[in-house]
Amino acid sequence: MTELTVMEIGRNAMMTTLLLSAPALGFALAAGLIIAIFQAATQIQEMTLAFVPKILAVMVAAILFGPWMMRLVIRFTIETWGIIPNLGE
């Protein structure tokens, strides 16, 4: 196993992680921004008010992007397992 192979596997793992987390983080960010604007407009400063909508937003993102995320994980897994026979060279 060369350093290039290790770097390639690590790069693929980090890219897959970023792509998997992007939809949930984006939806949570949007929900947080909307809640912050609502709290600023109404002067409600309840800290726990933001948690439930953010959790719901992440669940919606998981439902909407779930099939794509699963395909991404499956592709990464197949590519990683496909590299294993060549690691001894």
PDB file as gemmi writes it, atoms N, CA and C in Angstrom:
CRYST1    1.000    1.000    1.000  90.00  90.00  90.00 P 1                      
ATOM      1  N   MET A   1       0.849  -1.165   0.000  1.00  0.00           N  
ATOM      2  CA  MET A   1       0.000   0.000   0.000  1.00  0.00           C  
ATOM      3  C   MET A   1       0.901   1.236   0.000  1.00  0.00           C  
ATOM      4  N   THR A   2       0.681   2.089  -0.953  1.00  0.00           N  
ATOM      5  CA  THR A   2       1.506   3.286  -1.066  1.00  0.00           C  
ATOM      6  C   THR A   2       0.830   4.463  -0.359  1.00  0.00           C  
ATOM      7  N   GLU A   3       1.596   5.520  -0.187  1.00  0.00           N  
ATOM      8  CA  GLU A   3       1.045   6.724   0.428  1.00  0.00           C  
ATOM      9  C   GLU A   3      -0.057   7.324  -0.437  1.00  0.00           C  
ATOM     10  N   LEU A   4       0.097   7.194  -1.735  1.00  0.00           N  
ATOM     11  CA  LEU A   4      -0.911   7.722  -2.652  1.00  0.00           C  
ATOM     12  C   LEU A   4      -2.256   7.012  -2.468  1.00  0.00           C  
ATOM     13  N   THR A   5      -2.207   5.707  -2.260  1.00  0.00           N  
ATOM     14  CA  THR A   5      -3.435   4.940  -2.049  1.00  0.00           C  
ATOM     15  C   THR A   5      -4.118   5.372  -0.752  1.00  0.00           C  
ATOM     16  N   VAL A   6      -3.337   5.536   0.294  1.00  0.00           N  
ATOM     17  CA  VAL A   6      -3.898   5.960   1.575  1.00  0.00           C  
ATOM     18  C   VAL A   6      -4.514   7.353   1.448  1.00  0.00           C  
ATOM     19  N   MET A   7      -3.819   8.236   0.765  1.00  0.00           N  
ATOM     20  CA  MET A   7      -4.350   9.590   0.576  1.00  0.00           C  
ATOM     21  C   MET A   7      -5.636   9.573  -0.246  1.00  0.00           C  
ATOM     22  N   GLU A   8      -5.690   8.739  -1.246  1.00  0.00           N  
ATOM     23  CA  GLU A   8      -6.890   8.640  -2.093  1.00  0.00           C  
ATOM     24  C   GLU A   8      -8.076   8.106  -1.293  1.00  0.00           C  
ATOM     25  N   ILE A   9      -7.842   7.077  -0.477  1.00  0.00           N  
ATOM     26  CA  ILE A   9      -8.917   6.527   0.352  1.00  0.00           C  
ATOM     27  C   ILE A   9      -9.388   7.579   1.359  1.00  0.00           C  
ATOM     28  N   GLY A  10      -8.463   8.279   1.981  1.00  0.00           N  
ATOM     29  CA  GLY A  10      -8.827   9.327   2.935  1.00  0.00           C  
ATOM     30  C   GLY A  10      -9.580  10.466   2.289  1.00  0.00           C  
ATOM     31  N   ARG A  11      -9.138  10.873   1.099  1.00  0.00           N  
ATOM     32  CA  ARG A  11      -9.826  11.946   0.376  1.00  0.00           C  
ATOM     33  C   ARG A  11     -11.244  11.529   0.020  1.00  0.00           C  
ATOM     34  N   ASN A  12     -11.397  10.288  -0.465  1.00  0.00           N  
ATOM     35  CA  ASN A  12     -12.737   9.800  -0.810  1.00  0.00           C  
ATOM     36  C   ASN A  12     -13.633   9.730   0.426  1.00  0.00           C  
ATOM     37  N   ALA A  13     -13.062   9.310   1.554  1.00  0.00           N  
ATOM     38  CA  ALA A  13     -13.849   9.225   2.784  1.00  0.00           C  
ATOM     39  C   ALA A  13     -14.295  10.609   3.247  1.00  0.00           C  
ATOM     40  N   MET A  14     -13.402  11.577   3.212  1.00  0.00           N  
ATOM     41  CA  MET A  14     -13.773  12.931   3.629  1.00  0.00           C  
ATOM     42  C   MET A  14     -14.783  13.562   2.676  1.00  0.00           C  
ATOM     43  N   MET A  15     -14.618  13.338   1.375  1.00  0.00           N  
ATOM     44  CA  MET A  15     -15.561  13.893   0.408  1.00  0.00           C  
ATOM     45  C   MET A  15     -16.945  13.265   0.586  1.00  0.00           C  
ATOM     46  N   THR A  16     -16.975  11.968   0.822  1.00  0.00           N  
ATOM     47  CA  THR A  16     -18.252  11.296   1.050  1.00  0.00           C  
ATOM     48  C   THR A  16     -18.915  11.825   2.312  1.00  0.00           C  
ATOM     49  N   THR A  17     -18.138  12.030   3.358  1.00  0.00           N  
ATOM     50  CA  THR A  17     -18.680  12.569   4.609  1.00  0.00           C  
ATOM     51  C   THR A  17     -19.247  13.968   4.403  1.00  0.00           C  
ATOM     52  N   LEU A  18     -18.527  14.799   3.675  1.00  0.00           N  
ATOM     53  CA  LEU A  18     -19.024  16.150   3.402  1.00  0.00           C  
ATOM     54  C   LEU A  18     -20.312  16.122   2.588  1.00  0.00           C  
ATOM     55  N   LEU A  19     -20.347  15.278   1.582  1.00  0.00           N  
ATOM     56  CA  LEU A  19     -21.552  15.192   0.748  1.00  0.00           C  
ATOM     57  C   LEU A  19     -22.735  14.639   1.531  1.00  0.00           C  
ATOM     58  N   LEU A  20     -22.480  13.698   2.429  1.00  0.00           N  
ATOM     59  CA  LEU A  20     -23.567  13.126   3.221  1.00  0.00           C  
ATOM     60  C   LEU A  20     -24.126  14.125   4.227  1.00  0.00           C  
ATOM     61  N   SER A  21     -23.272  14.950   4.787  1.00  0.00           N  
ATOM     62  CA  SER A  21     -23.730  15.873   5.817  1.00  0.00           C  
ATOM     63  C   SER A  21     -24.300  17.177   5.250  1.00  0.00           C  
ATOM     64  N   ALA A  22     -24.004  17.487   4.008  1.00  0.00           N  
ATOM     65  CA  ALA A  22     -24.418  18.769   3.431  1.00  0.00           C  
ATOM     66  C   ALA A  22     -25.935  19.000   3.440  1.00  0.00           C  
ATOM     67  N   PRO A  23     -26.767  18.053   3.016  1.00  0.00           N  
ATOM     68  CA  PRO A  23     -28.214  18.338   3.026  1.00  0.00           C  
ATOM     69  C   PRO A  23     -28.760  18.599   4.424  1.00  0.00           C  
ATOM     70  N   ALA A  24     -28.371  17.773   5.393  1.00  0.00           N  
ATOM     71  CA  ALA A  24     -28.877  17.954   6.755  1.00  0.00           C  
ATOM     72  C   ALA A  24     -28.387  19.276   7.343  1.00  0.00           C  
ATOM     73  N   LEU A  25     -27.129  19.600   7.133  1.00  0.00           N  
ATOM     74  CA  LEU A  25     -26.601  20.861   7.654  1.00  0.00           C  
ATOM     75  C   LEU A  25     -27.257  22.062   6.982  1.00  0.00           C  
ATOM     76  N   GLY A  26     -27.506  21.956   5.686  1.00  0.00           N  
ATOM     77  CA  GLY A  26     -28.170  23.044   4.968  1.00  0.00           C  
ATOM     78  C   GLY A  26     -29.587  23.281   5.466  1.00  0.00           C  
ATOM     79  N   PHE A  27     -30.333  22.210   5.651  1.00  0.00           N  
ATOM     80  CA  PHE A  27     -31.709  22.351   6.142  1.00  0.00           C  
ATOM     81  C   PHE A  27     -31.713  22.893   7.566  1.00  0.00           C  
ATOM     82  N   ALA A  28     -30.791  22.408   8.411  1.00  0.00           N  
ATOM     83  CA  ALA A  28     -30.710  22.907   9.789  1.00  0.00           C  
ATOM     84  C   ALA A  28     -30.310  24.379   9.809  1.00  0.00           C  
ATOM     85  N   LEU A  29     -29.409  24.764   8.922  1.00  0.00           N  
ATOM     86  CA  LEU A  29     -29.004  26.166   8.833  1.00  0.00           C  
ATOM     87  C   LEU A  29     -30.177  27.046   8.422  1.00  0.00           C  
ATOM     88  N   ALA A  30     -30.931  26.612   7.430  1.00  0.00           N  
ATOM     89  CA  ALA A  30     -32.084  27.385   6.978  1.00  0.00           C  
ATOM     90  C   ALA A  30     -33.137  27.497   8.085  1.00  0.00           C  
ATOM     91  N   ALA A  31     -33.398  26.392   8.773  1.00  0.00           N  
ATOM     92  CA  ALA A  31     -34.372  26.427   9.865  1.00  0.00           C  
ATOM     93  C   ALA A  31     -33.887  27.346  10.985  1.00  0.00           C  
ATOM     94  N   GLY A  32     -32.613  27.279  11.310  1.00  0.00           N  
ATOM     95  CA  GLY A  32     -32.066  28.143  12.355  1.00  0.00           C  
ATOM     96  C   GLY A  32     -32.162  29.623  11.982  1.00  0.00           C  
ATOM     97  N   LEU A  33     -31.903  29.916  10.725  1.00  0.00           N  
ATOM     98  CA  LEU A  33     -31.991  31.304  10.266  1.00  0.00           C  
ATOM     99  C   LEU A  33     -33.428  31.817  10.343  1.00  0.00           C  
ATOM    100  N   ILE A  34     -34.366  31.006   9.917  1.00  0.00           N  
ATOM    101  CA  ILE A  34     -35.782  31.408   9.977  1.00  0.00           C  
ATOM    102  C   ILE A  34     -36.217  31.607  11.425  1.00  0.00           C  
ATOM    103  N   ILE A  35     -35.804  30.710  12.306  1.00  0.00           N  
ATOM    104  CA  ILE A  35     -36.167  30.826  13.719  1.00  0.00           C  
ATOM    105  C   ILE A  35     -35.517  32.059  14.342  1.00  0.00           C  
ATOM    106  N   ALA A  36     -34.269  32.332  13.978  1.00  0.00           N  
ATOM    107  CA  ALA A  36     -33.588  33.512  14.515  1.00  0.00           C  
ATOM    108  C   ALA A  36     -34.285  34.790  14.083  1.00  0.00           C  
ATOM    109  N   ILE A  37     -34.723  34.842  12.837  1.00  0.00           N  
ATOM    110  CA  ILE A  37     -35.455  36.026  12.359  1.00  0.00           C  
ATOM    111  C   ILE A  37     -36.783  36.153  13.097  1.00  0.00           C  
ATOM    112  N   PHE A  38     -37.467  35.025  13.283  1.00  0.00           N  
ATOM    113  CA  PHE A  38     -38.733  35.032  14.019  1.00  0.00           C  
ATOM    114  C   PHE A  38     -38.522  35.501  15.462  1.00  0.00           C  
ATOM    115  N   GLN A  39     -37.474  34.996  16.114  1.00  0.00           N  
ATOM    116  CA  GLN A  39     -37.202  35.392  17.496  1.00  0.00           C  
ATOM    117  C   GLN A  39     -36.827  36.872  17.591  1.00  0.00           C  
ATOM    118  N   ALA A  40     -36.083  37.362  16.616  1.00  0.00           N  
ATOM    119  CA  ALA A  40     -35.711  38.773  16.633  1.00  0.00           C  
ATOM    120  C   ALA A  40     -36.934  39.660  16.397  1.00  0.00           C  
ATOM    121  N   ALA A  41     -37.833  39.225  15.537  1.00  0.00           N  
ATOM    122  CA  ALA A  41     -39.015  40.029  15.228  1.00  0.00           C  
ATOM    123  C   ALA A  41     -40.006  40.043  16.389  1.00  0.00           C  
ATOM    124  N   THR A  42     -40.136  38.909  17.085  1.00  0.00           N  
ATOM    125  CA  THR A  42     -41.113  38.820  18.169  1.00  0.00           C  
ATOM    126  C   THR A  42     -40.497  39.042  19.543  1.00  0.00           C  
ATOM    127  N   GLN A  43     -39.196  39.156  19.617  1.00  0.00           N  
ATOM    128  CA  GLN A  43     -38.452  39.335  20.857  1.00  0.00           C  
ATOM    129  C   GLN A  43     -38.661  38.181  21.833  1.00  0.00           C  
ATOM    130  N   ILE A  44     -38.902  37.001  21.284  1.00  0.00           N  
ATOM    131  CA  ILE A  44     -38.963  35.791  22.100  1.00  0.00           C  
ATOM    132  C   ILE A  44     -37.549  35.233  22.148  1.00  0.00           C  
ATOM    133  N   GLN A  45     -36.981  35.159  23.338  1.00  0.00           N  
ATOM    134  CA  GLN A  45     -35.603  34.693  23.462  1.00  0.00           C  
ATOM    135  C   GLN A  45     -35.539  33.353  24.192  1.00  0.00           C  
ATOM    136  N   GLU A  46     -36.350  32.427  23.777  1.00  0.00           N  
ATOM    137  CA  GLU A  46     -36.352  31.091  24.358  1.00  0.00           C  
ATOM    138  C   GLU A  46     -35.335  30.224  23.626  1.00  0.00           C  
ATOM    139  N   MET A  47     -34.364  29.698  24.350  1.00  0.00           N  
ATOM    140  CA  MET A  47     -33.283  28.932  23.730  1.00  0.00           C  
ATOM    141  C   MET A  47     -33.770  27.595  23.164  1.00  0.00           C  
ATOM    142  N   THR A  48     -34.756  26.995  23.818  1.00  0.00           N  
ATOM    143  CA  THR A  48     -35.211  25.673  23.380  1.00  0.00           C  
ATOM    144  C   THR A  48     -36.137  25.744  22.176  1.00  0.00           C  
ATOM    145  N   LEU A  49     -36.562  26.930  21.787  1.00  0.00           N  
ATOM    146  CA  LEU A  49     -37.476  27.078  20.656  1.00  0.00           C  
ATOM    147  C   LEU A  49     -36.854  26.594  19.347  1.00  0.00           C  
ATOM    148  N   ALA A  50     -35.550  26.669  19.214  1.00  0.00           N  
ATOM    149  CA  ALA A  50     -34.888  26.339  17.955  1.00  0.00           C  
ATOM    150  C   ALA A  50     -34.671  24.837  17.767  1.00  0.00           C  
ATOM    151  N   PHE A  51     -34.688  24.061  18.823  1.00  0.00           N  
ATOM    152  CA  PHE A  51     -34.320  22.654  18.706  1.00  0.00           C  
ATOM    153  C   PHE A  51     -35.311  21.826  17.894  1.00  0.00           C  
ATOM    154  N   VAL A  52     -36.578  21.930  18.195  1.00  0.00           N  
ATOM    155  CA  VAL A  52     -37.576  21.077  17.523  1.00  0.00           C  
ATOM    156  C   VAL A  52     -37.646  21.368  16.024  1.00  0.00           C  
ATOM    157  N   PRO A  53     -37.719  22.621  15.583  1.00  0.00           N  
ATOM    158  CA  PRO A  53     -37.739  22.853  14.129  1.00  0.00           C  
ATOM    159  C   PRO A  53     -36.468  22.383  13.428  1.00  0.00           C  
ATOM    160  N   LYS A  54     -35.316  22.518  14.099  1.00  0.00           N  
ATOM    161  CA  LYS A  54     -34.077  22.034  13.483  1.00  0.00           C  
ATOM    162  C   LYS A  54     -34.084  20.523  13.355  1.00  0.00           C  
ATOM    163  N   ILE A  55     -34.558  19.838  14.376  1.00  0.00           N  
ATOM    164  CA  ILE A  55     -34.650  18.375  14.315  1.00  0.00           C  
ATOM    165  C   ILE A  55     -35.604  17.959  13.204  1.00  0.00           C  
ATOM    166  N   LEU A  56     -36.732  18.650  13.097  1.00  0.00           N  
ATOM    167  CA  LEU A  56     -37.683  18.343  12.023  1.00  0.00           C  
ATOM    168  C   LEU A  56     -37.076  18.624  10.652  1.00  0.00           C  
ATOM    169  N   ALA A  57     -36.319  19.708  10.536  1.00  0.00           N  
ATOM    170  CA  ALA A  57     -35.680  20.038   9.259  1.00  0.00           C  
ATOM    171  C   ALA A  57     -34.670  18.969   8.865  1.00  0.00           C  
ATOM    172  N   VAL A  58     -33.907  18.474   9.824  1.00  0.00           N  
ATOM    173  CA  VAL A  58     -32.938  17.412   9.532  1.00  0.00           C  
ATOM    174  C   VAL A  58     -33.662  16.127   9.147  1.00  0.00           C  
ATOM    175  N   MET A  59     -34.773  15.833   9.790  1.00  0.00           N  
ATOM    176  CA  MET A  59     -35.547  14.647   9.423  1.00  0.00           C  
ATOM    177  C   MET A  59     -36.107  14.778   8.003  1.00  0.00           C  
ATOM    178  N   VAL A  60     -36.581  15.960   7.647  1.00  0.00           N  
ATOM    179  CA  VAL A  60     -37.079  16.186   6.284  1.00  0.00           C  
ATOM    180  C   VAL A  60     -35.952  16.011   5.277  1.00  0.00           C  
ATOM    181  N   ALA A  61     -34.777  16.530   5.596  1.00  0.00           N  
ATOM    182  CA  ALA A  61     -33.623  16.366   4.708  1.00  0.00           C  
ATOM    183  C   ALA A  61     -33.263  14.894   4.553  1.00  0.00           C  
ATOM    184  N   ALA A  62     -33.329  14.148   5.642  1.00  0.00           N  
ATOM    185  CA  ALA A  62     -33.015  12.717   5.570  1.00  0.00           C  
ATOM    186  C   ALA A  62     -34.041  11.973   4.719  1.00  0.00           C  
ATOM    187  N   ILE A  63     -35.291  12.369   4.811  1.00  0.00           N  
ATOM    188  CA  ILE A  63     -36.326  11.719   4.002  1.00  0.00           C  
ATOM    189  C   ILE A  63     -36.157  12.077   2.529  1.00  0.00           C  
ATOM    190  N   LEU A  64     -35.925  13.351   2.249  1.00  0.00           N  
ATOM    191  CA  LEU A  64     -35.810  13.786   0.857  1.00  0.00           C  
ATOM    192  C   LEU A  64     -34.532  13.275   0.189  1.00  0.00           C  
ATOM    193  N   PHE A  65     -33.422  13.332   0.911  1.00  0.00           N  
ATOM    194  CA  PHE A  65     -32.128  12.981   0.335  1.00  0.00           C  
ATOM    195  C   PHE A  65     -31.662  11.580   0.719  1.00  0.00           C  
ATOM    196  N   GLY A  66     -32.478  10.842   1.454  1.00  0.00           N  
ATOM    197  CA  GLY A  66     -32.098   9.504   1.902  1.00  0.00           C  
ATOM    198  C   GLY A  66     -31.675   8.558   0.794  1.00  0.00           C  
ATOM    199  N   PRO A  67     -32.456   8.429  -0.276  1.00  0.00           N  
ATOM    200  CA  PRO A  67     -32.040   7.522  -1.356  1.00  0.00           C  
ATOM    201  C   PRO A  67     -30.708   7.924  -2.000  1.00  0.00           C  
ATOM    202  N   TRP A  68     -30.525   9.214  -2.208  1.00  0.00           N  
ATOM    203  CA  TRP A  68     -29.254   9.689  -2.771  1.00  0.00           C  
ATOM    204  C   TRP A  68     -28.100   9.412  -1.819  1.00  0.00           C  
ATOM    205  N   MET A  69     -28.319   9.644  -0.531  1.00  0.00           N  
ATOM    206  CA  MET A  69     -27.280   9.400   0.466  1.00  0.00           C  
ATOM    207  C   MET A  69     -26.932   7.912   0.525  1.00  0.00           C  
ATOM    208  N   MET A  70     -27.943   7.066   0.435  1.00  0.00           N  
ATOM    209  CA  MET A  70     -27.694   5.629   0.472  1.00  0.00           C  
ATOM    210  C   MET A  70     -26.897   5.186  -0.749  1.00  0.00           C  
ATOM    211  N   ARG A  71     -27.241   5.714  -1.926  1.00  0.00           N  
ATOM    212  CA  ARG A  71     -26.472   5.375  -3.127  1.00  0.00           C  
ATOM    213  C   ARG A  71     -25.022   5.829  -2.995  1.00  0.00           C  
ATOM    214  N   LEU A  72     -24.821   6.987  -2.395  1.00  0.00           N  
ATOM    215  CA  LEU A  72     -23.469   7.512  -2.199  1.00  0.00           C  
ATOM    216  C   LEU A  72     -22.658   6.616  -1.265  1.00  0.00           C  
ATOM    217  N   VAL A  73     -23.263   6.181  -0.176  1.00  0.00           N  
ATOM    218  CA  VAL A  73     -22.571   5.293   0.766  1.00  0.00           C  
ATOM    219  C   VAL A  73     -22.286   3.946   0.121  1.00  0.00           C  
ATOM    220  N   ILE A  74     -23.241   3.420  -0.628  1.00  0.00           N  
ATOM    221  CA  ILE A  74     -23.041   2.129  -1.291  1.00  0.00           C  
ATOM    222  C   ILE A  74     -21.918   2.232  -2.313  1.00  0.00           C  
ATOM    223  N   ARG A  75     -21.901   3.313  -3.091  1.00  0.00           N  
ATOM    224  CA  ARG A  75     -20.834   3.494  -4.072  1.00  0.00           C  
ATOM    225  C   ARG A  75     -19.468   3.589  -3.403  1.00  0.00           C  
ATOM    226  N   PHE A  76     -19.379   4.359  -2.319  1.00  0.00           N  
ATOM    227  CA  PHE A  76     -18.120   4.485  -1.594  1.00  0.00           C  
ATOM    228  C   PHE A  76     -17.673   3.134  -1.043  1.00  0.00           C  
ATOM    229  N   THR A  77     -18.609   2.381  -0.488  1.00  0.00           N  
ATOM    230  CA  THR A  77     -18.274   1.077   0.083  1.00  0.00           C  
ATOM    231  C   THR A  77     -17.786   0.119  -0.991  1.00  0.00           C  
ATOM    232  N   ILE A  78     -18.476   0.081  -2.114  1.00  0.00           N  
ATOM    233  CA  ILE A  78     -18.067  -0.817  -3.206  1.00  0.00           C  
ATOM    234  C   ILE A  78     -16.689  -0.429  -3.727  1.00  0.00           C  
ATOM    235  N   GLU A  79     -16.439   0.874  -3.893  1.00  0.00           N  
ATOM    236  CA  GLU A  79     -15.121   1.315  -4.358  1.00  0.00           C  
ATOM    237  C   GLU A  79     -14.027   0.967  -3.350  1.00  0.00           C  
ATOM    238  N   THR A  80     -14.312   1.152  -2.077  1.00  0.00           N  
ATOM    239  CA  THR A  80     -13.313   0.860  -1.045  1.00  0.00           C  
ATOM    240  C   THR A  80     -13.030  -0.632  -0.957  1.00  0.00           C  
ATOM    241  N   TRP A  81     -14.071  -1.447  -0.987  1.00  0.00           N  
ATOM    242  CA  TRP A  81     -13.865  -2.901  -0.956  1.00  0.00           C  
ATOM    243  C   TRP A  81     -13.179  -3.377  -2.232  1.00  0.00           C  
ATOM    244  N   GLY A  82     -13.404  -2.685  -3.332  1.00  0.00           N  
ATOM    245  CA  GLY A  82     -12.748  -3.065  -4.595  1.00  0.00           C  
ATOM    246  C   GLY A  82     -11.258  -2.803  -4.581  1.00  0.00           C  
ATOM    247  N   ILE A  83     -10.808  -1.893  -3.743  1.00  0.00           N  
ATOM    248  CA  ILE A  83      -9.380  -1.567  -3.648  1.00  0.00           C  
ATOM    249  C   ILE A  83      -8.633  -2.622  -2.841  1.00  0.00           C  
ATOM    250  N   ILE A  84      -9.305  -3.320  -1.968  1.00  0.00           N  
ATOM    251  CA  ILE A  84      -8.651  -4.252  -1.026  1.00  0.00           C  
ATOM    252  C   ILE A  84      -7.752  -5.285  -1.736  1.00  0.00           C  
ATOM    253  N   PRO A  85      -8.172  -5.920  -2.821  1.00  0.00           N  
ATOM    254  CA  PRO A  85      -7.276  -6.920  -3.438  1.00  0.00           C  
ATOM    255  C   PRO A  85      -5.958  -6.317  -3.953  1.00  0.00           C  
ATOM    256  N   ASN A  86      -5.956  -5.028  -4.267  1.00  0.00           N  
ATOM    257  CA  ASN A  86      -4.763  -4.393  -4.795  1.00  0.00           C  
ATOM    258  C   ASN A  86      -3.865  -3.800  -3.720  1.00  0.00           C  
ATOM    259  N   LEU A  87      -4.250  -3.877  -2.457  1.00  0.00           N  
ATOM    260  CA  LEU A  87      -3.468  -3.245  -1.392  1.00  0.00           C  
ATOM    261  C   LEU A  87      -2.145  -3.960  -1.119  1.00  0.00           C  
ATOM    262  N   GLY A  88      -2.074  -5.259  -1.402  1.00  0.00           N  
ATOM    263  CA  GLY A  88      -0.858  -6.010  -1.129  1.00  0.00           C  
ATOM    264  C   GLY A  88       0.254  -5.773  -2.139  1.00  0.00           C  
ATOM    265  N   GLU A  89      -0.047  -5.119  -3.215  1.00  0.00           N  
ATOM    266  CA  GLU A  89       0.942  -4.923  -4.266  1.00  0.00           C  
ATOM    267  C   GLU A  89       1.900  -3.813  -3.967  1.00  0.00           C  
TER     268      GLU A  89                                                      
END                                                                             
